[in-house]
Structure formats: C-alpha cells, structure tokens
C-alpha cells in the first residue's frame, strides 16, 4: 500500500483533507463521502477521516476521483461546507439573522461581536477525546446547533493532549485507566493564528509565575472552537502537565486548570481579535472569566461598581449539578496563592472579588466557583424545570430575602443535536414518508404527527436493523478483545459474546457513580432472573460507562455489573461493553429496545442519553427525574415510581426496584412480544412512535438554543 501525500491529492479531490478537518461533516453530507471512499477503512479508523486519509492507498483515491457517484457526493458535501462558510450577509438568511440581525464582519471574515461559550469539555467526535461525559456532549451539541442556526459563536475549552482515559476492565471487573497521547496528525485540529498569521500564544498569570498557552482551533461549519494547551517547551514540566488530562490531579491542579481556562480563554479571544457581546459560562469551571474581565475594566479606569454591572449584563451562566459536592470550592489560601499575580491591577478590589465567590456549602466558607458565577451573571439557568427548583433551593443563601419563585435562576431544559444522533437508516425512513424538510423542522411539534403515518412494518424493520448493527459491534469487540488483547474467557463473556440478537434489549449507559444506581435492577436477582430467562419472552441487559478515576465507589458499582454478567443465573444475557465513547454511544442509543435510567431523585439535573434513544424509537424507562419529569406523557415510555421519598436509601431502593420489576413484568415485556399476524409488535410500535413524536421537537438542541437566543443572547446584542 502506498499512503497518500495529502498535499498531493488528486486534483479532483484536492479539498478532501479540508472536508475531513471541518467536523461539520459529522452531521451532514460529508459522512457519506468518507463511507463511500473506503468503507472498511472507515470502520477501522472509528469513523475518523483524518486518520483514514493518512492510511489510505493512493490507488483508492485515484479510483474515487473517476467515480461519478462518489464525485456527486463529494460535490454535495463541499457545497454544504462552502455555504456555511459564506459571508454572513450572503444569500441564505439564518435563524440568527432573521431574529437578531446579520453580524457585522471585520476584514478577514471575523464577526464584529460573538457569543463566547466556555466549557471544560467538548464532545464533538471520538477522534477528539477531550470529553468525559454529559457536560461535554451537551457543549458539543450546543456548538453544532449554533452553527446550524448561524450564531456568531466561538467555543473555548482545553486541548487535553492525553484526553480522557481509555477504559480497560481487568479479569475481576476492576476499571483500569489508560491514557494515550493524542497523535496531532490524526486529529481535526490546527494551530490558531493571529491576524498577522502567527501562532496564537498567550501568557497567563498563575501563582507568582507566567504560563504560556498555545491556542488550537477546530472548525464546525460556521463555528470555531478554541482549545488551550500548556504543553509548550518554554513552560516548566509541571506547567506543561496542566492541560494534559481532563479532570485529573488534586484540588490544586483543578484550581490551576480553571484559572488557565478563565483567564487564558479571555486573553486568547483578545489576541485573535474577537469581541464577545455575550460570555456564556457552561458550569462553574469557567467562572474565572469574570476575574479577567474585571481586571481589564479596572485597568481601563472603570470603577468596581461599573465594571461589575457590565460583566453581569453580558454574562450567562448554566449550572448542571444538583449534587452539592459537584460544585468546585477551594480554600481561600489556595485561591490567593494561585491568583497572586492577578492582584496587582485590582488593588483594594481584591477583597470585593473574593467576596463574590464566598459561600458555605456545608463545609465552612470557601471560594465557590458556582457562587462566583451566579453573583456575576445577569442570566442564570438550570438544565431542566425540576433542576431549576432544586438549584433555587440549594443556593437559597445567595438570596436570603427572596422567596423561592423570585430567586433569579431560570430553566432551559437540555436538548440533543438531532442530525448527529438520529440513525442514518431512520433518517432515510423519515425522508421517504415525511420529506427531507424534517431535517429543518425538527423542533416543530405539529410536524411530527406525520410519524404516526409511517407503516409499522417499515419502522419495525429499521428498528430490527439497528439492533442487529449493535450486536454485530458487540460481537466484533468481544472477538478483538480475545484475539488481539489476549482477553480471558471472563472478559469475552462479560463483553456480550453470548447475547441473543432477538431478545428484548435494555440499555444503560452513563457515568458510573452511586446516585445513578447502575445496579438497581439487580436488587432482587431471583426476580430478575425469571425475566431474563423466560424461554418465550427473554430479556437482556447491556451496560456501558466509565467511573471517574477517583471514584472508587463508582468503580465498585461497575465491578458488580461485570460480575453479574458472569453469573450463570443470567444465562449470558447481561453484558458490560467497555471503553464507552461517542461511537459506542451512537450504537447503543440507536440499537437497544428500551433505555433504562434510575437515578436517586432529584439528583439527575437533566440527562440527555434518554433523549437520544427516544428520538431513535427507543422508549425511555426512567425515574421521573431530570428531563423525564417533564417529558413523560403516559404513552411515550414508562415512569418508575416506587412511591417513597424517604431518607432511608435502602427502603427507597427496594420500592423503586419493585416498581421497575412490575413495569417490566406487566407492561414492557408483554408489549414487546405481542405480535400481529405479520410478526410486528403493533402496540410496541405505538409506543415507539409516541416516543419519537413527543421527544424529538421538545428535547432537541434547536429548541434549546433558540431558548438561549431569546432569553440570554439576543438581549445583549440588541443593546
């Protein structure tokens, strides 16, 4: 095989590398280009076209350059990419232009004012492993929808050269973290450049020193994502490690990372000539943005009061965490130490700034990042209606004189990016019966009534095909573990090698931690075994997810699932699929039959995996927490309700487990296996259709981001 020199691609395919480096291909016509080019290598590269092109035989590219069908797909993808990159005052008006107005553009095409969106993690594609879980997936989907709607939008986060860990599971089920350094040549990234075409590097004050930060750039259609990286030769070895891994190290490391994200992000935007009209902080990790903005205002002669008013007017804060321990808080002496180089321009205002973060979350007064963000933002929102109630109560001391309903915390329920998460085969079915316009109108509830006109036989055939794809993947992964990694019998069996491709399959995939109760369904093993081993109507369980490296409790829950998968009492119908990432997530939310979620209420802020599953015709079976508290209609899935809200966790777990078993025994399993003379589960398909029709428009990022535009972004742009 002769690998290609990407600078010497066939002339007819000269922009193929450019297409691969713009991640907008992940949700539009570009996907078909790379699938057609070399499907086997597409699969082997885990759908990473940058890696795929580096490894491809020149002969394959030459054949593609003479294939009319391939060239037609290639040209369509380029037209889409070019339309998104066209000047804001071009022919097609975006939603943003219609509602807010076309952004004024500076020379070089940069918008005059932007929305700057800060997040500690972004999940865009598995080829860029800079995410750990739900927060990153939400941030990535937010960026994609901002591109679709035409918002002048720039994301700011970390590069994480070692990313989040790869998960391996030992023979006894214990999670092992493996960190692999990212091969820059295989990732869709480039060094950000200033207007004079020089690499963008900024100097961030940290402690009593200065740390240099390299800025990288990712393209997503109309949106840019800036990623900060401290791994420069000029930095001390310990500073080079600051951005190495996501959520690694102790409290001191975490604080330093958050200083770099906040201060460095503001400095990077300035160096690139970008002027935010809105500063959106996605969780408290980014709250030090406020410090740099206040420093800038004070240095320019503003008073503290004037500076704070302007910061509040233009700051949006989204909180995702209903668990008190999930809000970062640091001892004051540590904060003072790491901000020592920042006080010079603030003078006596230093104490005012520290007061913004002062909060007692039950462990005595500390510097609380969420409190800092809430006191500095003009718009604050939780991520579901129920989470709004929880947040207003949790942070009531911030507003001691206000009644709960008057506390300034709104709620914008999360959503997911439909073009990214809806299966291709299902999308083609929608095209045939609803027209391609569904791809532009998926946030319109009335439009989705057309789902009920799709013949049950056709929708059932697609659902069966998606389940087959999932089992093909599970079997292949188990084979690879055995053949290439010398995995023992335990790992192969636990990995799903014995699953039944025709049995009702229930999926559970999320971060493993105690409040999510991943092993609740095993509360009464004998009762569960009867369900699983029913010869006529069998049921099986597929689990996936990672525990935080420092969460031994979560690792014990994961180990328990692994051991259940090896228990002969369950007949090989329980599986744990290791190394959960975006690729695995797509297969699971599309290929399972039911999506299970049973957190300890009210500790699920929103949750989004169930939204993705429901849009694919995988009904939700969940506690009435997070988004399901407002999404459940009675005919689009099932709500688990044990009827107890007692402080006795064991009693609540028993009651919820009993409620779960009853739903499975009396409703879920019988409905799935009740078939018509044509072999179609007609009543099941009614639930599937209600799931798609009710969840898709209400819980998509299009609705979510439009809410942000109307409530938080547009007001600042209109002033």
NORCORMO-V610054 format. One record per residue. N is the residue number from 1. NEAR is the number of other ideal C-beta (glycine too) atoms within 8 Angstrom. Layout:
n=N near=NEAR
n=N near=NEAR
//
This chain:
n=1 near=3
n=2 near=6
n=3 near=9
n=4 near=12
n=5 near=5
n=6 near=8
n=7 near=4
n=8 near=5
n=9 near=11
n=10 near=9
n=11 near=6
n=12 near=6
n=13 near=11
n=14 near=7
n=15 near=7
n=16 near=12
n=17 near=10
n=18 near=8
n=19 near=15
n=20 near=13
n=21 near=11
n=22 near=13
n=23 near=12
n=24 near=15
n=25 near=16
n=26 near=11
n=27 near=9
n=28 near=10
n=29 near=10
n=30 near=15
n=31 near=11
n=32 near=9
n=33 near=15
n=34 near=13
n=35 near=8
n=36 near=10
n=37 near=13
n=38 near=8
n=39 near=7
n=40 near=6
n=41 near=11
n=42 near=13
n=43 near=8
n=44 near=6
n=45 near=11
n=46 near=8
n=47 near=11
n=48 near=11
n=49 near=13
n=50 near=14
n=51 near=10
n=52 near=15
n=53 near=12
n=54 near=11
n=55 near=8
n=56 near=13
n=57 near=9
n=58 near=9
n=59 near=7
n=60 near=10
n=61 near=15
n=62 near=9
n=63 near=8
n=64 near=14
n=65 near=11
n=66 near=5
n=67 near=8
n=68 near=5
n=69 near=7
n=70 near=11
n=71 near=11
n=72 near=8
n=73 near=12
n=74 near=13
n=75 near=8
n=76 near=9
n=77 near=15
n=78 near=10
n=79 near=8
n=80 near=12
n=81 near=15
n=82 near=8
n=83 near=9
n=84 near=10
n=85 near=7
n=86 near=8
n=87 near=6
n=88 near=10
n=89 near=5
n=90 near=7
n=91 near=3
n=92 near=6
n=93 near=5
n=94 near=8
n=95 near=9
n=96 near=12
n=97 near=11
n=98 near=7
n=99 near=8
n=100 near=10
n=101 near=5
n=102 near=7
n=103 near=11
n=104 near=7
n=105 near=10
n=106 near=9
n=107 near=3
n=108 near=5
n=109 near=6
n=110 near=9
n=111 near=10
n=112 near=8
n=113 near=10
n=114 near=13
n=115 near=13
n=116 near=13
n=117 near=14
n=118 near=16
n=119 near=15
n=120 near=14
n=121 near=14
n=122 near=14
n=123 near=11
n=124 near=13
n=125 near=11
n=126 near=10
n=127 near=12
n=128 near=12
n=129 near=10
n=130 near=15
n=131 near=16
n=132 near=11
n=133 near=9
n=134 near=11
n=135 near=14
n=136 near=14
n=137 near=14
n=138 near=13
n=139 near=17
n=140 near=13
n=141 near=14
n=142 near=13
n=143 near=16
n=144 near=19
n=145 near=14
n=146 near=14
n=147 near=15
n=148 near=9
n=149 near=13
n=150 near=10
n=151 near=13
n=152 near=10
n=153 near=12
n=154 near=15
n=155 near=14
n=156 near=15
n=157 near=16
n=158 near=14
n=159 near=13
n=160 near=13
n=161 near=10
n=162 near=9
n=163 near=12
n=164 near=12
n=165 near=10
n=166 near=8
n=167 near=12
n=168 near=9
n=169 near=13
n=170 near=7
n=171 near=6
n=172 near=7
n=173 near=13
n=174 near=8
n=175 near=11
n=176 near=8
n=177 near=8
n=178 near=8
n=179 near=9
n=180 near=7
n=181 near=6
n=182 near=11
n=183 near=6
n=184 near=6
n=185 near=6
n=186 near=10
n=187 near=10
n=188 near=12
n=189 near=11
n=190 near=6
n=191 near=9
n=192 near=12
n=193 near=7
n=194 near=11
n=195 near=6
n=196 near=4
n=197 near=5
n=198 near=6
n=199 near=9
n=200 near=13
n=201 near=9
n=202 near=11
n=203 near=9
n=204 near=13
n=205 near=9
n=206 near=12
n=207 near=8
n=208 near=4
n=209 near=9
n=210 near=8
n=211 near=12
n=212 near=12
n=213 near=17
n=214 near=14
n=215 near=17
n=216 near=13
n=217 near=12
n=218 near=12
n=219 near=12
n=220 near=14
n=221 near=12
n=222 near=10
n=223 near=14
n=224 near=9
n=225 near=15
n=226 near=16
n=227 near=13
n=228 near=18
n=229 near=13
n=230 near=15
n=231 near=11
n=232 near=11
n=233 near=3
n=234 near=4
n=235 near=11
n=236 near=6
n=237 near=6
n=238 near=6
n=239 near=11
n=240 near=11
n=241 near=9
n=242 near=12
n=243 near=14
n=244 near=10
n=245 near=11
n=246 near=12
n=247 near=9
n=248 near=7
n=249 near=6
n=250 near=5
n=251 near=7
n=252 near=9
n=253 near=10
n=254 near=11
n=255 near=12
n=256 near=12
n=257 near=13
n=258 near=15
n=259 near=13
n=260 near=17
n=261 near=17
n=262 near=16
n=263 near=15
n=264 near=12
n=265 near=15
n=266 near=12
n=267 near=13
n=268 near=16
n=269 near=14
n=270 near=8
n=271 near=10
n=272 near=13
n=273 near=9
n=274 near=10
n=275 near=8
n=276 near=12
n=277 near=9
n=278 near=14
n=279 near=11
n=280 near=15
n=281 near=15
n=282 near=14
n=283 near=12
n=284 near=13
n=285 near=12
n=286 near=17
n=287 near=16
n=288 near=12
n=289 near=15
n=290 near=14
n=291 near=12
n=292 near=12
n=293 near=12
n=294 near=15
n=295 near=11
n=296 near=9
n=297 near=12
n=298 near=14
n=299 near=7
n=300 near=6
n=301 near=4
n=302 near=9
n=303 near=5
n=304 near=10
n=305 near=6
n=306 near=9
n=307 near=13
n=308 near=10
n=309 near=8
n=310 near=10
n=311 near=13
n=312 near=10
n=313 near=9
n=314 near=11
n=315 near=17
n=316 near=15
n=317 near=14
n=318 near=13
n=319 near=15
n=320 near=11
n=321 near=9
n=322 near=11
n=323 near=7
n=324 near=7
n=325 near=4
n=326 near=6
n=327 near=11
n=328 near=10
n=329 near=10
n=330 near=11
n=331 near=7
n=332 near=10
n=333 near=6
n=334 near=11
n=335 near=13
n=336 near=9
n=337 near=8
n=338 near=12
n=339 near=11
n=340 near=9
n=341 near=11
n=342 near=11
n=343 near=9
n=344 near=5
n=345 near=8
n=346 near=12
n=347 near=7
n=348 near=6
n=349 near=10
n=350 near=9
n=351 near=7
n=352 near=9
n=353 near=11
n=354 near=12
n=355 near=7
n=356 near=11
n=357 near=14
n=358 near=10
n=359 near=13
n=360 near=8
n=361 near=9
n=362 near=4
n=363 near=6
n=364 near=4
n=365 near=6
n=366 near=13
n=367 near=13
n=368 near=14
n=369 near=15
n=370 near=14
n=371 near=13
n=372 near=15
n=373 near=17
n=374 near=13
n=375 near=9
n=376 near=13
n=377 near=12
n=378 near=7
n=379 near=10
n=380 near=12
n=381 near=15
n=382 near=14
n=383 near=14
n=384 near=15
n=385 near=9
n=386 near=11
n=387 near=15
n=388 near=13
n=389 near=10
n=390 near=12
n=391 near=12
n=392 near=12
n=393 near=8
n=394 near=8
n=395 near=13
n=396 near=10
n=397 near=7
n=398 near=10
n=399 near=10
n=400 near=6
n=401 near=3
n=402 near=7
n=403 near=5
n=404 near=9
n=405 near=5
n=406 near=7
n=407 near=12
n=408 near=6
n=409 near=13
n=410 near=10
n=411 near=11
n=412 near=12
n=413 near=12
n=414 near=14
n=415 near=15
n=416 near=15
n=417 near=13
n=418 near=12
n=419 near=10
n=420 near=10
n=421 near=11
n=422 near=10
n=423 near=10
n=424 near=6
n=425 near=9
n=426 near=13
n=427 near=10
n=428 near=8
n=429 near=12
n=430 near=11
n=431 near=10
n=432 near=6
n=433 near=9
n=434 near=11
n=435 near=5
n=436 near=5
n=437 near=7
n=438 near=12
n=439 near=8
n=440 near=5
n=441 near=8
n=442 near=13
n=443 near=8
n=444 near=8
n=445 near=8
n=446 near=5
n=447 near=11
n=448 near=13
n=449 near=7
n=450 near=10
n=451 near=11
n=452 near=7
n=453 near=5
n=454 near=12
n=455 near=5
n=456 near=10
n=457 near=8
n=458 near=10
n=459 near=14
n=460 near=11
n=461 near=8
n=462 near=13
n=463 near=11
n=464 near=8
n=465 near=9
n=466 near=14
n=467 near=13
n=468 near=10
n=469 near=11
n=470 near=15
n=471 near=12
n=472 near=8
n=473 near=10
n=474 near=15
n=475 near=11
n=476 near=8
n=477 near=11
n=478 near=12
n=479 near=9
n=480 near=9
n=481 near=12
n=482 near=11
n=483 near=6
n=484 near=6
n=485 near=7
n=486 near=5
n=487 near=8
n=488 near=7
n=489 near=5
n=490 near=9
n=491 near=12
n=492 near=12
n=493 near=11
n=494 near=13
n=495 near=15
n=496 near=14
n=497 near=11
n=498 near=8
n=499 near=15
n=500 near=8
n=501 near=7
n=502 near=3
n=503 near=10
n=504 near=13
n=505 near=15
n=506 near=14
n=507 near=17
n=508 near=14
n=509 near=14
n=510 near=12
n=511 near=12
n=512 near=13
n=513 near=11
n=514 near=7
n=515 near=9
n=516 near=12
n=517 near=11
n=518 near=12
n=519 near=10
n=520 near=11
n=521 near=11
n=522 near=10
n=523 near=8
n=524 near=9
n=525 near=9
n=526 near=6
n=527 near=8
n=528 near=12
n=529 near=10
n=530 near=8
n=531 near=12
n=532 near=14
n=533 near=10
n=534 near=10
n=535 near=4
n=536 near=5
n=537 near=9
n=538 near=12
n=539 near=14
n=540 near=14
n=541 near=14
n=542 near=17
n=543 near=14
n=544 near=13
n=545 near=12
n=546 near=12
n=547 near=13
n=548 near=10
n=549 near=8
n=550 near=4
n=551 near=10
n=552 near=6
n=553 near=8
n=554 near=13
n=555 near=12
n=556 near=8
n=557 near=14
n=558 near=16
n=559 near=12
n=560 near=11
n=561 near=15
n=562 near=13
n=563 near=9
n=564 near=12
n=565 near=13
n=566 near=9
n=567 near=9
n=568 near=5
n=569 near=6
n=570 near=13
n=571 near=8
n=572 near=8
n=573 near=15
n=574 near=13
n=575 near=14
n=576 near=15
n=577 near=15
n=578 near=9
n=579 near=8
n=580 near=11
n=581 near=8
n=582 near=10
n=583 near=9
n=584 near=13
n=585 near=14
n=586 near=10
n=587 near=11
n=588 near=15
n=589 near=16
n=590 near=14
n=591 near=13
n=592 near=15
n=593 near=9
n=594 near=13
n=595 near=17
n=596 near=11
n=597 near=15
n=598 near=12
n=599 near=13
n=600 near=8
n=601 near=9
n=602 near=9
n=603 near=9
n=604 near=14
n=605 near=12
n=606 near=12
n=607 near=17
n=608 near=14
n=609 near=13
n=610 near=13
n=611 near=16
n=612 near=12
n=613 near=16
n=614 near=19
n=615 near=16
n=616 near=14
n=617 near=13
n=618 near=15
n=619 near=14
n=620 near=18
n=621 near=14
n=622 near=17
n=623 near=13
n=624 near=10
n=625 near=13
n=626 near=12
n=627 near=14
n=628 near=16
n=629 near=11
n=630 near=9
n=631 near=14
n=632 near=12
n=633 near=7
n=634 near=4
n=635 near=6
n=636 near=15
n=637 near=12
n=638 near=10
n=639 near=9
n=640 near=13
n=641 near=8
n=642 near=11
n=643 near=5
n=644 near=8
n=645 near=4
n=646 near=6
n=647 near=3
n=648 near=6
n=649 near=7
n=650 near=6
n=651 near=9
n=652 near=13
n=653 near=11
n=654 near=10
n=655 near=11
n=656 near=16
n=657 near=13
n=658 near=10
n=659 near=12
n=660 near=13
n=661 near=12
n=662 near=8
n=663 near=12
n=664 near=11
n=665 near=8
n=666 near=6
n=667 near=9
n=668 near=11
n=669 near=13
n=670 near=9
n=671 near=11
n=672 near=11
n=673 near=10
n=674 near=9
n=675 near=8
n=676 near=8
n=677 near=3
n=678 near=6
n=679 near=5
n=680 near=10
n=681 near=12
n=682 near=10
n=683 near=8
n=684 near=10
n=685 near=12
n=686 near=9
n=687 near=13
n=688 near=13
n=689 near=13
n=690 near=11
n=691 near=16
n=692 near=14
n=693 near=14
n=694 near=13
n=695 near=14
n=696 near=13
n=697 near=14
n=698 near=9
n=699 near=15
n=700 near=16
n=701 near=13
n=702 near=13
n=703 near=12
n=704 near=14
n=705 near=14
n=706 near=11
n=707 near=9
n=708 near=12
n=709 near=15
n=710 near=8
n=711 near=10
n=712 near=13
n=713 near=13
n=714 near=10
n=715 near=8
n=716 near=11
n=717 near=11
n=718 near=6
n=719 near=5
//
